[in-house]
Amino acid sequence: MPASHWLDPLARRVLQATGQLPATPRPPAPAAPVNQAPANQAPMNQARVNQAPAWSLDVNRATANEWRQLPGCSEDMADLLVRLQQGGVQFSAANDLFRLLELPDSLAALWDPHLIFHWYGDAPPQPLKAPIDLNSAAPIELKSLGWPEDRLQRLLQARRRQGFRNLADLQERLCLPATAIEELIGRVCFGERRAGPSLPPRV
């Protein structure tokens, strides 16, 4: 029986059910959206993460201009690092550098892929204890540095006049050798100078 346009929908379904009219063809199902990259193709952001850094910096030989290429490296930071290098001070690990500069974790993560550490000589022992604040520690605490008595007295006299800003400032004001400064990396810090005399720590 030929299809007729005048059949109402109910009559057409009855005739299709009895086989007297061909079934109405179903429209093709829409294609599933493709949201994933092929298995052999890494996402673009992942590919960027896996790329090696375009350049590297030798921490113990870098110039001020090279330090300034690092994101967030200020003029003061670059000046401090160059002064320490000129004084013969070297770094053996990234954590020592980040602790010295008090870098936030987000900035340290940006620096770390670019840094390489070539030690030119014998590396110093790694610190194990919490850092000592050279601007406020009591004399008995300072004895743990293992310094001669005359050097400790010079430190105490110098900090009464003005607190130390950093290792480079300490080295210049006390005329310390590079080996003495290297031994302090990671072992000391420089907080705000407290007014009045240094008191022994509470027990």
N, C-alpha and C positions, 0 to 999 in steps of 0.2 A: 504494500500500500504506500503510495507516494506521500512524502511529507507535505502537509498543507499548513499554510500560515495561519488559517482561521481557527485551528484547534485551540481550545482553551488549555491552560497548563495542566489541569487535572486529567483531562482526556488524553493529553499527550503522554503523561506519565503512565496511565493505564495501558495504552497501546505499546509503550516501550517495555513495560513489565511483562506483557504477553508475547513479546517478540515480533509484534507487527510493525513496530517502528525501531530504527536503530537507536541505540543509546546516544544521548548527547555527549560528545567528547568533552572530557575535563580539561580545563586550561592547565598548561605546564606549571609545575611547582616552581616558585622563585628560587634562584640560585642562592645558596648559603653565602653570607658575606665573608670575605676573606680578611681576617683580622691579624693573622700571623704571617710572619715572614717564612720563606722556605727553610727547611731544616738545615740546608747547607749555607744559609745566609744569616750571619749574626746581625742583631739589631744595631742601628747606627750608633746609639749611645754606648752600647757595650763595646763596639769596635773601637770607639774613641778611648774608652777606659783602658783597653788592653794595649794601646799604643805606647811605645817607649817615649820618655821625655825628649823633646827636640834638642836640649842642651843640658850640660851638667856643669857643676861648679866644684872646684877643688877647695874645700873649706879652709885648709891650712896654707893656701897660696893665692886665694882670690883677691882681686883688687876692689877698691871702693865701687868702681863702675859695675863690676860683675855682681857685687852684692845688691846693688840698686835694681838689678833686673828681676830680683825675686819680688813677688807681690807683697806689698805692705812693708817692705824694708825701708825704714826712714833714714834720713841723713845721720841721725845720732847713732842708729844701729850700725850703719856702714862704717862710721868713724870709729866707734868702739872696737869693732872686729879688726879693723886695719891696725889700730894702735896696739891691740893685743898681739897681732901677728908680728908687728915690728919689734915688740918686746920679746919675741921668741916663744910666745904661748901657742900651743896647738890643741886641737880638739880630737878626741878619739871616737866619739859617738854623737848621734843627732840629739839624743836626750840631753846631753850636757849643754849643747848649743841652745836648745829651746829653753832650758831652765835658766840659763844665763840671761837670755833676752826676754824671758817671761812671755813667750809667744802663746797666744790662745791656740787651742787644739785645731781650730779651723784653718788658721794660718800655717801651723806646723805641718798639716797634711798637704798643703800646697807646696811647701818648701821641700819636703822630704824626698820626693822622686828625683830632684835635681842635685842633691848633695852627695858628694863622694868624700871619703875620709882616707887620705894617704898620710900615714904617720912617718915623719922624717926623723927617725931616731927610735929610742926605746920608749914604749908607751908607759904612762904612769899607772899605778894601781887604781882600780875602780872603787868609788866610794860606796859604803854600805849603810851609813848612818844618816839621820835627818840633818839637813844643812844647819849650820850655826850662823846666827845673825851677827855679823862683825860689828854692827853699829850699836848693839844693845846687850850682847852676851856678857855675863859676868866673867871676871878674870879667871875663875876656876874652870869655867866652860872653855875659855880660850886655850887653856893648857892642853886640851885634847888635840890641838893642831900640831903639837910636837915642835913648836918653835922655841928657839933660845930665849932666855929671859929678857935680854936687851931688846930683841925684836918685839916681844909682847909689850914691853913698856913703851916703845915707840908707837905701837898701834894705839895703845890707850891714850897717850898724850895727843896724838893726831886726831883721834875721833872726838876728844873733848872740845877741840876747836871747831871741827866740822865733821859730820858723818861722811863716810865713803859712799860714792855713787855707784861704783862698779869695780870689777877687777882691775881694769886699766887705771882707774883713779888710785886704787890701793897700791898698785905696782909703782906708779910714778911718785906718790907721796912718801912711800917707805923705801924706795929704791930697791925693790925686791928683784931677785933673779927670776928668769922665765921658769925655771924648774919649780920654784916655790909657788908661782901662780898656777902652774899646771896641776899641782897637787891639791889646789883649792877648788878646782872646777867641780861642781856638783856637791861640794862639801860645805860651802858657805853661801849666804845670801846677804842682801843689804836692805834692811828695813829702815823706817824713819828713826832718826836719832832721838832717843828719849832724853828729856831734860833731867839734870841732876846726875849724881854719881851712879855707877853700875852697882847693883845689889846682887848678892849671891842668890842662886835659884832657890825657890821654895822646895822643901822636901815633902 
